[in-house]
Amino acid sequence: MVAAPQHGAGLAPRRPRRQRVERFDPTQRPTSREEALRELQTSAPRYSSLLVAYRMAQLSSVPHENRNVHLYGAAFEQLADQGTGDKALLKQLTGQRHKLTPAHYVDAALEAALEPLDPLGIDEDLIEEEKDHVEQLAEMGFAYRAYILNNPYLASMDKQRFTGLLRSEVNAKVSRMMDLLGSMPSIKIQPFEIISALVVDYLNNLPAERPHLEGFFQRSTVTTYQ
């Protein structure tokens, strides 16, 4: 007759129970932060450019310059409201408060809109192409001016000015746009009207990109943008 073993008397430890895990799927690969960034650039290019502008403003190695920014009152109000909402959204997504400023949005908006301009360009044919682009931007400015003037409330809002830091390369393209506009005196529009239209067009497209921004931070919880 074999005596029952006493508890703790040389018993082998009980093997750990197998935990339930997701089954291997060869079609799925881990998403690196670089891949997530590339996806964000495709699915949410405006928010991607905003995050880049925000990050670049924190780096002393990236040259920035002061620019006096002049906007229609309605454009500035929309810009301020967007910034308030985005700060709250990013706080929810990252747990940290991002110090977004109006200049970050202007920097991001103008970088994309003025991309074809070459501040160092001297080729006459290429300058003509740049003029064509500026003329298209002026059309946006005219349309936004009409939108403002056709609404008594918006027309009564005071224009707003502020000084913000823009990346030097973006600031140079703003100056280039103004030079090209000055070379076309038949286009009766002020630079601030074009810039207002470009900023508003940029802002109007952000809401549709918000789900992609949320997905980016859910997949990449640690980022350099915090």
Secondary structure, DSSP 8 states (H G I E B T S, - for coil): ------TTSS---------------TT-----HHHHHHHHHHH-HHHHHHHHHHHHHT-TTS-EEEEEEEE-HHHHHHHHHHHHHHHHHHHHHHSS-----HHHHHHHHHHHHTTT--TT---HHHHHHHHHHHHHHHHHHHHHHHHHHTSHHHHHS--EEEEEEEEHHHHHHHHHHHHHHHT-TTS---HHHHHHHHHHHHHHTHHHHHHHHHHHHHH--S-TT-
